[in-house]
Amino acid sequence: MVSGGLSVASLALHAGIAQAQAPTVIPEAAAQTIVDVVSESTGFVPTDVECPSGVDAVVGQQFECAVTGPEGPYTAYMQISKVDGTYVEYQITTRRD
């Protein structure tokens, strides 16, 4: 999906999991995954990424993160595609708001 030059489609990378009662995604780790994917794919390095806390680390779980891109705000749509211990893979798509 191309929208304003900062789109990333179906890329999977790793972000950590916090071990509590039920494993949850670490927001800072998910945000770093977005930074890594976007910068590798587009050359633009986002400096302002916010992901929600309390997201269960379960395959199929979806959540959104806010990203400031070169032309303004974007949303990164995250879907967990694999969980293996503290390793999480995501399908990531970004879209300009």
PDB file as gemmi writes it, atoms N, CA and C in Angstrom:
CRYST1    1.000    1.000    1.000  90.00  90.00  90.00 P 1                      
ATOM      1  N   MET A   1       0.844  -1.162   0.000  1.00  0.00           N  
ATOM      2  CA  MET A   1       0.000   0.000   0.000  1.00  0.00           C  
ATOM      3  C   MET A   1       0.895   1.233   0.000  1.00  0.00           C  
ATOM      4  N   VAL A   2       0.774   2.047  -0.982  1.00  0.00           N  
ATOM      5  CA  VAL A   2       1.594   3.248  -1.078  1.00  0.00           C  
ATOM      6  C   VAL A   2       0.727   4.454  -0.761  1.00  0.00           C  
ATOM      7  N   SER A   3       1.206   5.264   0.189  1.00  0.00           N  
ATOM      8  CA  SER A   3       0.452   6.460   0.547  1.00  0.00           C  
ATOM      9  C   SER A   3       1.416   7.493   1.082  1.00  0.00           C  
ATOM     10  N   GLY A   4       1.858   8.373   0.246  1.00  0.00           N  
ATOM     11  CA  GLY A   4       2.706   9.453   0.687  1.00  0.00           C  
ATOM     12  C   GLY A   4       4.161   9.089   0.882  1.00  0.00           C  
ATOM     13  N   GLY A   5       4.605   7.957   0.412  1.00  0.00           N  
ATOM     14  CA  GLY A   5       6.015   7.627   0.434  1.00  0.00           C  
ATOM     15  C   GLY A   5       6.526   6.962   1.692  1.00  0.00           C  
ATOM     16  N   LEU A   6       5.697   6.693   2.681  1.00  0.00           N  
ATOM     17  CA  LEU A   6       6.178   6.062   3.899  1.00  0.00           C  
ATOM     18  C   LEU A   6       5.342   4.829   4.194  1.00  0.00           C  
ATOM     19  N   SER A   7       5.188   3.969   3.211  1.00  0.00           N  
ATOM     20  CA  SER A   7       4.418   2.758   3.426  1.00  0.00           C  
ATOM     21  C   SER A   7       5.340   1.563   3.545  1.00  0.00           C  
ATOM     22  N   VAL A   8       4.967   0.684   4.423  1.00  0.00           N  
ATOM     23  CA  VAL A   8       5.689  -0.556   4.632  1.00  0.00           C  
ATOM     24  C   VAL A   8       4.633  -1.637   4.647  1.00  0.00           C  
ATOM     25  N   ALA A   9       4.755  -2.593   3.761  1.00  0.00           N  
ATOM     26  CA  ALA A   9       3.724  -3.612   3.678  1.00  0.00           C  
ATOM     27  C   ALA A   9       4.291  -4.977   4.045  1.00  0.00           C  
ATOM     28  N   SER A  10       3.596  -5.659   4.906  1.00  0.00           N  
ATOM     29  CA  SER A  10       3.859  -7.046   5.233  1.00  0.00           C  
ATOM     30  C   SER A  10       5.315  -7.327   5.573  1.00  0.00           C  
ATOM     31  N   LEU A  11       5.866  -6.569   6.473  1.00  0.00           N  
ATOM     32  CA  LEU A  11       7.218  -6.816   6.932  1.00  0.00           C  
ATOM     33  C   LEU A  11       7.166  -7.369   8.338  1.00  0.00           C  
ATOM     34  N   ALA A  12       8.054  -8.304   8.625  1.00  0.00           N  
ATOM     35  CA  ALA A  12       8.060  -8.906   9.948  1.00  0.00           C  
ATOM     36  C   ALA A  12       9.406  -8.674  10.606  1.00  0.00           C  
ATOM     37  N   LEU A  13       9.360  -8.196  11.829  1.00  0.00           N  
ATOM     38  CA  LEU A  13      10.563  -8.032  12.630  1.00  0.00           C  
ATOM     39  C   LEU A  13      10.245  -8.365  14.065  1.00  0.00           C  
ATOM     40  N   HIS A  14      11.233  -8.283  14.911  1.00  0.00           N  
ATOM     41  CA  HIS A  14      11.160  -8.718  16.286  1.00  0.00           C  
ATOM     42  C   HIS A  14      10.944  -7.557  17.237  1.00  0.00           C  
ATOM     43  N   ALA A  15      10.145  -7.781  18.244  1.00  0.00           N  
ATOM     44  CA  ALA A  15      10.041  -6.866  19.381  1.00  0.00           C  
ATOM     45  C   ALA A  15       9.798  -7.709  20.611  1.00  0.00           C  
ATOM     46  N   GLY A  16      10.278  -7.260  21.745  1.00  0.00           N  
ATOM     47  CA  GLY A  16      10.221  -8.045  22.966  1.00  0.00           C  
ATOM     48  C   GLY A  16       8.840  -8.171  23.561  1.00  0.00           C  
ATOM     49  N   ILE A  17       8.755  -9.087  24.512  1.00  0.00           N  
ATOM     50  CA  ILE A  17       7.531  -9.344  25.250  1.00  0.00           C  
ATOM     51  C   ILE A  17       7.841  -9.174  26.728  1.00  0.00           C  
ATOM     52  N   ALA A  18       6.963  -8.511  27.434  1.00  0.00           N  
ATOM     53  CA  ALA A  18       7.069  -8.424  28.883  1.00  0.00           C  
ATOM     54  C   ALA A  18       6.407  -9.664  29.472  1.00  0.00           C  
ATOM     55  N   GLN A  19       7.067 -10.309  30.397  1.00  0.00           N  
ATOM     56  CA  GLN A  19       6.499 -11.486  31.039  1.00  0.00           C  
ATOM     57  C   GLN A  19       5.837 -11.066  32.343  1.00  0.00           C  
ATOM     58  N   ALA A  20       4.543 -11.074  32.374  1.00  0.00           N  
ATOM     59  CA  ALA A  20       3.776 -10.800  33.577  1.00  0.00           C  
ATOM     60  C   ALA A  20       2.835 -11.980  33.729  1.00  0.00           C  
ATOM     61  N   GLN A  21       1.605 -11.742  34.106  1.00  0.00           N  
ATOM     62  CA  GLN A  21       0.645 -12.837  34.177  1.00  0.00           C  
ATOM     63  C   GLN A  21       0.409 -13.410  32.788  1.00  0.00           C  
ATOM     64  N   ALA A  22       0.136 -12.558  31.856  1.00  0.00           N  
ATOM     65  CA  ALA A  22       0.010 -12.964  30.456  1.00  0.00           C  
ATOM     66  C   ALA A  22       1.039 -12.147  29.688  1.00  0.00           C  
ATOM     67  N   PRO A  23       1.722 -12.745  28.717  1.00  0.00           N  
ATOM     68  CA  PRO A  23       2.732 -11.970  27.986  1.00  0.00           C  
ATOM     69  C   PRO A  23       2.102 -10.813  27.214  1.00  0.00           C  
ATOM     70  N   THR A  24       2.741  -9.658  27.275  1.00  0.00           N  
ATOM     71  CA  THR A  24       2.281  -8.487  26.545  1.00  0.00           C  
ATOM     72  C   THR A  24       3.430  -7.903  25.750  1.00  0.00           C  
ATOM     73  N   VAL A  25       3.088  -7.211  24.693  1.00  0.00           N  
ATOM     74  CA  VAL A  25       4.069  -6.552  23.843  1.00  0.00           C  
ATOM     75  C   VAL A  25       4.657  -5.362  24.608  1.00  0.00           C  
ATOM     76  N   ILE A  26       5.967  -5.194  24.539  1.00  0.00           N  
ATOM     77  CA  ILE A  26       6.624  -4.035  25.125  1.00  0.00           C  
ATOM     78  C   ILE A  26       6.479  -2.888  24.130  1.00  0.00           C  
ATOM     79  N   PRO A  27       5.781  -1.805  24.507  1.00  0.00           N  
ATOM     80  CA  PRO A  27       5.523  -0.715  23.562  1.00  0.00           C  
ATOM     81  C   PRO A  27       6.794  -0.138  22.942  1.00  0.00           C  
ATOM     82  N   GLU A  28       7.847   0.035  23.734  1.00  0.00           N  
ATOM     83  CA  GLU A  28       9.097   0.603  23.218  1.00  0.00           C  
ATOM     84  C   GLU A  28       9.763  -0.330  22.210  1.00  0.00           C  
ATOM     85  N   ALA A  29       9.642  -1.630  22.427  1.00  0.00           N  
ATOM     86  CA  ALA A  29      10.219  -2.594  21.487  1.00  0.00           C  
ATOM     87  C   ALA A  29       9.433  -2.606  20.172  1.00  0.00           C  
ATOM     88  N   ALA A  30       8.101  -2.527  20.270  1.00  0.00           N  
ATOM     89  CA  ALA A  30       7.286  -2.455  19.053  1.00  0.00           C  
ATOM     90  C   ALA A  30       7.606  -1.178  18.282  1.00  0.00           C  
ATOM     91  N   ALA A  31       7.768  -0.058  19.009  1.00  0.00           N  
ATOM     92  CA  ALA A  31       8.108   1.213  18.366  1.00  0.00           C  
ATOM     93  C   ALA A  31       9.457   1.122  17.662  1.00  0.00           C  
ATOM     94  N   GLN A  32      10.431   0.485  18.300  1.00  0.00           N  
ATOM     95  CA  GLN A  32      11.751   0.341  17.674  1.00  0.00           C  
ATOM     96  C   GLN A  32      11.669  -0.517  16.420  1.00  0.00           C  
ATOM     97  N   THR A  33      10.803  -1.531  16.432  1.00  0.00           N  
ATOM     98  CA  THR A  33      10.595  -2.352  15.239  1.00  0.00           C  
ATOM     99  C   THR A  33      10.102  -1.494  14.087  1.00  0.00           C  
ATOM    100  N   ILE A  34       9.166  -0.593  14.362  1.00  0.00           N  
ATOM    101  CA  ILE A  34       8.658   0.307  13.326  1.00  0.00           C  
ATOM    102  C   ILE A  34       9.775   1.200  12.803  1.00  0.00           C  
ATOM    103  N   VAL A  35      10.565   1.777  13.693  1.00  0.00           N  
ATOM    104  CA  VAL A  35      11.690   2.626  13.286  1.00  0.00           C  
ATOM    105  C   VAL A  35      12.623   1.838  12.377  1.00  0.00           C  
ATOM    106  N   ASP A  36      12.965   0.618  12.772  1.00  0.00           N  
ATOM    107  CA  ASP A  36      13.885  -0.211  11.984  1.00  0.00           C  
ATOM    108  C   ASP A  36      13.319  -0.524  10.603  1.00  0.00           C  
ATOM    109  N   VAL A  37      12.055  -0.930  10.552  1.00  0.00           N  
ATOM    110  CA  VAL A  37      11.433  -1.315   9.284  1.00  0.00           C  
ATOM    111  C   VAL A  37      11.296  -0.112   8.350  1.00  0.00           C  
ATOM    112  N   VAL A  38      10.784   0.999   8.878  1.00  0.00           N  
ATOM    113  CA  VAL A  38      10.583   2.183   8.047  1.00  0.00           C  
ATOM    114  C   VAL A  38      11.918   2.723   7.541  1.00  0.00           C  
ATOM    115  N   SER A  39      12.908   2.816   8.411  1.00  0.00           N  
ATOM    116  CA  SER A  39      14.192   3.371   7.984  1.00  0.00           C  
ATOM    117  C   SER A  39      14.881   2.464   6.975  1.00  0.00           C  
ATOM    118  N   GLU A  40      14.762   1.151   7.148  1.00  0.00           N  
ATOM    119  CA  GLU A  40      15.366   0.219   6.187  1.00  0.00           C  
ATOM    120  C   GLU A  40      14.650   0.264   4.840  1.00  0.00           C  
ATOM    121  N   SER A  41      13.326   0.420   4.871  1.00  0.00           N  
ATOM    122  CA  SER A  41      12.537   0.392   3.641  1.00  0.00           C  
ATOM    123  C   SER A  41      12.532   1.709   2.883  1.00  0.00           C  
ATOM    124  N   THR A  42      12.601   2.833   3.605  1.00  0.00           N  
ATOM    125  CA  THR A  42      12.414   4.126   2.954  1.00  0.00           C  
ATOM    126  C   THR A  42      13.596   5.077   3.083  1.00  0.00           C  
ATOM    127  N   GLY A  43      14.486   4.821   4.046  1.00  0.00           N  
ATOM    128  CA  GLY A  43      15.587   5.736   4.298  1.00  0.00           C  
ATOM    129  C   GLY A  43      15.234   6.836   5.280  1.00  0.00           C  
ATOM    130  N   PHE A  44      13.958   6.993   5.615  1.00  0.00           N  
ATOM    131  CA  PHE A  44      13.520   7.977   6.598  1.00  0.00           C  
ATOM    132  C   PHE A  44      13.542   7.325   7.973  1.00  0.00           C  
ATOM    133  N   VAL A  45      14.141   7.999   8.959  1.00  0.00           N  
ATOM    134  CA  VAL A  45      14.216   7.462  10.313  1.00  0.00           C  
ATOM    135  C   VAL A  45      13.213   8.204  11.200  1.00  0.00           C  
ATOM    136  N   PRO A  46      12.097   7.565  11.552  1.00  0.00           N  
ATOM    137  CA  PRO A  46      11.126   8.209  12.433  1.00  0.00           C  
ATOM    138  C   PRO A  46      11.726   8.434  13.821  1.00  0.00           C  
ATOM    139  N   THR A  47      11.424   9.564  14.409  1.00  0.00           N  
ATOM    140  CA  THR A  47      11.925   9.850  15.752  1.00  0.00           C  
ATOM    141  C   THR A  47      10.794   9.915  16.765  1.00  0.00           C  
ATOM    142  N   ASP A  48       9.558   9.858  16.317  1.00  0.00           N  
ATOM    143  CA  ASP A  48       8.415   9.965  17.204  1.00  0.00           C  
ATOM    144  C   ASP A  48       7.442   8.834  16.897  1.00  0.00           C  
ATOM    145  N   VAL A  49       7.542   7.734  17.675  1.00  0.00           N  
ATOM    146  CA  VAL A  49       6.671   6.583  17.490  1.00  0.00           C  
ATOM    147  C   VAL A  49       6.085   6.214  18.845  1.00  0.00           C  
ATOM    148  N   GLU A  50       4.780   6.065  18.900  1.00  0.00           N  
ATOM    149  CA  GLU A  50       4.112   5.690  20.147  1.00  0.00           C  
ATOM    150  C   GLU A  50       3.206   4.491  19.911  1.00  0.00           C  
ATOM    151  N   CYS A  51       3.427   3.450  20.721  1.00  0.00           N  
ATOM    152  CA  CYS A  51       2.606   2.250  20.664  1.00  0.00           C  
ATOM    153  C   CYS A  51       1.906   2.068  22.009  1.00  0.00           C  
ATOM    154  N   PRO A  52       0.739   1.440  22.001  1.00  0.00           N  
ATOM    155  CA  PRO A  52      -0.018   1.275  23.245  1.00  0.00           C  
ATOM    156  C   PRO A  52       0.598   0.218  24.160  1.00  0.00           C  
ATOM    157  N   SER A  53       0.308   0.334  25.428  1.00  0.00           N  
ATOM    158  CA  SER A  53       0.723  -0.689  26.383  1.00  0.00           C  
ATOM    159  C   SER A  53      -0.440  -1.655  26.601  1.00  0.00           C  
ATOM    160  N   GLY A  54      -0.135  -2.795  27.195  1.00  0.00           N  
ATOM    161  CA  GLY A  54      -1.176  -3.760  27.535  1.00  0.00           C  
ATOM    162  C   GLY A  54      -1.671  -4.603  26.388  1.00  0.00           C  
ATOM    163  N   VAL A  55      -0.937  -4.644  25.274  1.00  0.00           N  
ATOM    164  CA  VAL A  55      -1.348  -5.445  24.117  1.00  0.00           C  
ATOM    165  C   VAL A  55      -0.907  -6.892  24.349  1.00  0.00           C  
ATOM    166  N   ASP A  56      -1.858  -7.821  24.370  1.00  0.00           N  
ATOM    167  CA  ASP A  56      -1.533  -9.227  24.552  1.00  0.00           C  
ATOM    168  C   ASP A  56      -0.695  -9.738  23.389  1.00  0.00           C  
ATOM    169  N   ALA A  57       0.341 -10.493  23.713  1.00  0.00           N  
ATOM    170  CA  ALA A  57       1.224 -11.065  22.689  1.00  0.00           C  
ATOM    171  C   ALA A  57       0.643 -12.394  22.219  1.00  0.00           C  
ATOM    172  N   VAL A  58      -0.356 -12.289  21.344  1.00  0.00           N  
ATOM    173  CA  VAL A  58      -1.082 -13.435  20.826  1.00  0.00           C  
ATOM    174  C   VAL A  58      -1.134 -13.316  19.307  1.00  0.00           C  
ATOM    175  N   VAL A  59      -0.870 -14.430  18.623  1.00  0.00           N  
ATOM    176  CA  VAL A  59      -0.945 -14.425  17.165  1.00  0.00           C  
ATOM    177  C   VAL A  59      -2.331 -13.950  16.739  1.00  0.00           C  
ATOM    178  N   GLY A  60      -2.347 -13.036  15.783  1.00  0.00           N  
ATOM    179  CA  GLY A  60      -3.594 -12.474  15.269  1.00  0.00           C  
ATOM    180  C   GLY A  60      -3.978 -11.158  15.927  1.00  0.00           C  
ATOM    181  N   GLN A  61      -3.380 -10.865  17.079  1.00  0.00           N  
ATOM    182  CA  GLN A  61      -3.678  -9.608  17.777  1.00  0.00           C  
ATOM    183  C   GLN A  61      -3.284  -8.423  16.900  1.00  0.00           C  
ATOM    184  N   GLN A  62      -4.117  -7.405  16.869  1.00  0.00           N  
ATOM    185  CA  GLN A  62      -3.854  -6.210  16.083  1.00  0.00           C  
ATOM    186  C   GLN A  62      -3.854  -4.988  16.980  1.00  0.00           C  
ATOM    187  N   PHE A  63      -3.003  -4.018  16.651  1.00  0.00           N  
ATOM    188  CA  PHE A  63      -2.987  -2.743  17.356  1.00  0.00           C  
ATOM    189  C   PHE A  63      -2.373  -1.699  16.441  1.00  0.00           C  
ATOM    190  N   GLU A  64      -2.525  -0.438  16.830  1.00  0.00           N  
ATOM    191  CA  GLU A  64      -2.034   0.668  16.017  1.00  0.00           C  
ATOM    192  C   GLU A  64      -1.018   1.488  16.800  1.00  0.00           C  
ATOM    193  N   CYS A  65      -0.020   1.989  16.090  1.00  0.00           N  
ATOM    194  CA  CYS A  65       0.972   2.887  16.666  1.00  0.00           C  
ATOM    195  C   CYS A  65       0.975   4.186  15.864  1.00  0.00           C  
ATOM    196  N   ALA A  66       1.227   5.288  16.537  1.00  0.00           N  
ATOM    197  CA  ALA A  66       1.307   6.591  15.886  1.00  0.00           C  
ATOM    198  C   ALA A  66       2.763   6.860  15.506  1.00  0.00           C  
ATOM    199  N   VAL A  67       2.976   7.325  14.275  1.00  0.00           N  
ATOM    200  CA  VAL A  67       4.315   7.573  13.756  1.00  0.00           C  
ATOM    201  C   VAL A  67       4.325   8.948  13.097  1.00  0.00           C  
ATOM    202  N   THR A  68       5.354   9.741  13.388  1.00  0.00           N  
ATOM    203  CA  THR A  68       5.517  10.999  12.667  1.00  0.00           C  
ATOM    204  C   THR A  68       6.426  10.733  11.478  1.00  0.00           C  
ATOM    205  N   GLY A  69       5.897  10.942  10.282  1.00  0.00           N  
ATOM    206  CA  GLY A  69       6.639  10.701   9.054  1.00  0.00           C  
ATOM    207  C   GLY A  69       7.127  12.001   8.451  1.00  0.00           C  
ATOM    208  N   PRO A  70       7.737  11.920   7.268  1.00  0.00           N  
ATOM    209  CA  PRO A  70       8.295  13.110   6.631  1.00  0.00           C  
ATOM    210  C   PRO A  70       7.242  14.139   6.225  1.00  0.00           C  
ATOM    211  N   GLU A  71       6.010  13.679   5.962  1.00  0.00           N  
ATOM    212  CA  GLU A  71       4.951  14.607   5.569  1.00  0.00           C  
ATOM    213  C   GLU A  71       3.910  14.784   6.655  1.00  0.00           C  
ATOM    214  N   GLY A  72       4.172  14.311   7.860  1.00  0.00           N  
ATOM    215  CA  GLY A  72       3.206  14.454   8.943  1.00  0.00           C  
ATOM    216  C   GLY A  72       2.893  13.136   9.610  1.00  0.00           C  
ATOM    217  N   PRO A  73       1.704  13.037  10.248  1.00  0.00           N  
ATOM    218  CA  PRO A  73       1.369  11.845  11.021  1.00  0.00           C  
ATOM    219  C   PRO A  73       0.979  10.648  10.154  1.00  0.00           C  
ATOM    220  N   TYR A  74       1.387   9.476  10.630  1.00  0.00           N  
ATOM    221  CA  TYR A  74       1.060   8.188  10.020  1.00  0.00           C  
ATOM    222  C   TYR A  74       0.533   7.271  11.112  1.00  0.00           C  
ATOM    223  N   THR A  75      -0.142   6.222  10.693  1.00  0.00           N  
ATOM    224  CA  THR A  75      -0.526   5.148  11.589  1.00  0.00           C  
ATOM    225  C   THR A  75       0.157   3.885  11.101  1.00  0.00           C  
ATOM    226  N   ALA A  76       0.788   3.167  12.031  1.00  0.00           N  
ATOM    227  CA  ALA A  76       1.357   1.858  11.725  1.00  0.00           C  
ATOM    228  C   ALA A  76       0.373   0.816  12.248  1.00  0.00           C  
ATOM    229  N   TYR A  77      -0.145   0.013  11.334  1.00  0.00           N  
ATOM    230  CA  TYR A  77      -1.079  -1.050  11.685  1.00  0.00           C  
ATOM    231  C   TYR A  77      -0.265  -2.314  11.905  1.00  0.00           C  
ATOM    232  N   MET A  78      -0.293  -2.808  13.127  1.00  0.00           N  
ATOM    233  CA  MET A  78       0.533  -3.941  13.528  1.00  0.00           C  
ATOM    234  C   MET A  78      -0.368  -5.162  13.729  1.00  0.00           C  
ATOM    235  N   GLN A  79       0.058  -6.297  13.180  1.00  0.00           N  
ATOM    236  CA  GLN A  79      -0.627  -7.550  13.454  1.00  0.00           C  
ATOM    237  C   GLN A  79       0.433  -8.576  13.823  1.00  0.00           C  
ATOM    238  N   ILE A  80       0.253  -9.221  14.955  1.00  0.00           N  
ATOM    239  CA  ILE A  80       1.210 -10.227  15.407  1.00  0.00           C  
ATOM    240  C   ILE A  80       1.020 -11.491  14.575  1.00  0.00           C  
ATOM    241  N   SER A  81       2.104 -11.923  13.923  1.00  0.00           N  
ATOM    242  CA  SER A  81       2.030 -13.112  13.077  1.00  0.00           C  
ATOM    243  C   SER A  81       2.731 -14.321  13.687  1.00  0.00           C  
ATOM    244  N   LYS A  82       3.599 -14.093  14.701  1.00  0.00           N  
ATOM    245  CA  LYS A  82       4.304 -15.208  15.330  1.00  0.00           C  
ATOM    246  C   LYS A  82       4.780 -14.770  16.709  1.00  0.00           C  
ATOM    247  N   VAL A  83       4.656 -15.664  17.674  1.00  0.00           N  
ATOM    248  CA  VAL A  83       5.198 -15.442  19.013  1.00  0.00           C  
ATOM    249  C   VAL A  83       5.977 -16.695  19.370  1.00  0.00           C  
ATOM    250  N   ASP A  84       7.258 -16.506  19.726  1.00  0.00           N  
ATOM    251  CA  ASP A  84       8.117 -17.621  20.111  1.00  0.00           C  
ATOM    252  C   ASP A  84       8.968 -17.157  21.287  1.00  0.00           C  
ATOM    253  N   GLY A  85       8.529 -17.452  22.493  1.00  0.00           N  
ATOM    254  CA  GLY A  85       9.228 -16.953  23.672  1.00  0.00           C  
ATOM    255  C   GLY A  85       9.089 -15.445  23.744  1.00  0.00           C  
ATOM    256  N   THR A  86      10.229 -14.735  23.701  1.00  0.00           N  
ATOM    257  CA  THR A  86      10.188 -13.267  23.718  1.00  0.00           C  
ATOM    258  C   THR A  86      10.282 -12.681  22.315  1.00  0.00           C  
ATOM    259  N   TYR A  87      10.249 -13.519  21.303  1.00  0.00           N  
ATOM    260  CA  TYR A  87      10.338 -13.085  19.905  1.00  0.00           C  
ATOM    261  C   TYR A  87       8.935 -12.923  19.335  1.00  0.00           C  
ATOM    262  N   VAL A  88       8.694 -11.770  18.724  1.00  0.00           N  
ATOM    263  CA  VAL A  88       7.401 -11.492  18.102  1.00  0.00           C  
ATOM    264  C   VAL A  88       7.642 -11.041  16.672  1.00  0.00           C  
ATOM    265  N   GLU A  89       6.892 -11.603  15.741  1.00  0.00           N  
ATOM    266  CA  GLU A  89       6.921 -11.135  14.358  1.00  0.00           C  
ATOM    267  C   GLU A  89       5.626 -10.404  14.080  1.00  0.00           C  
ATOM    268  N   TYR A  90       5.751  -9.319  13.281  1.00  0.00           N  
ATOM    269  CA  TYR A  90       4.601  -8.498  12.935  1.00  0.00           C  
ATOM    270  C   TYR A  90       4.445  -8.407  11.429  1.00  0.00           C  
ATOM    271  N   GLN A  91       3.211  -8.246  11.011  1.00  0.00           N  
ATOM    272  CA  GLN A  91       2.895  -7.753   9.683  1.00  0.00           C  
ATOM    273  C   GLN A  91       2.605  -6.283   9.924  1.00  0.00           C  
ATOM    274  N   ILE A  92       3.328  -5.411   9.220  1.00  0.00           N  
ATOM    275  CA  ILE A  92       3.216  -3.973   9.449  1.00  0.00           C  
ATOM    276  C   ILE A  92       2.816  -3.270   8.166  1.00  0.00           C  
ATOM    277  N   THR A  93       1.810  -2.424   8.270  1.00  0.00           N  
ATOM    278  CA  THR A  93       1.419  -1.571   7.158  1.00  0.00           C  
ATOM    279  C   THR A  93       1.280  -0.145   7.717  1.00  0.00           C  
ATOM    280  N   THR A  94       1.855   0.813   7.030  1.00  0.00           N  
ATOM    281  CA  THR A  94       1.702   2.200   7.479  1.00  0.00           C  
ATOM    282  C   THR A  94       0.843   2.965   6.478  1.00  0.00           C  
ATOM    283  N   ARG A  95       0.143   3.938   6.999  1.00  0.00           N  
ATOM    284  CA  ARG A  95      -0.697   4.780   6.144  1.00  0.00           C  
ATOM    285  C   ARG A  95      -0.672   6.201   6.696  1.00  0.00           C  
ATOM    286  N   ARG A  96      -0.538   7.149   5.793  1.00  0.00           N  
ATOM    287  CA  ARG A  96      -0.571   8.542   6.191  1.00  0.00           C  
ATOM    288  C   ARG A  96      -1.959   8.922   6.674  1.00  0.00           C  
ATOM    289  N   ASP A  97      -2.029   9.621   7.786  1.00  0.00           N  
ATOM    290  CA  ASP A  97      -3.314  10.045   8.349  1.00  0.00           C  
ATOM    291  C   ASP A  97      -3.890  11.202   7.562  1.00  0.00           C  
TER     292      ASP A  97                                                      
END                                                                             
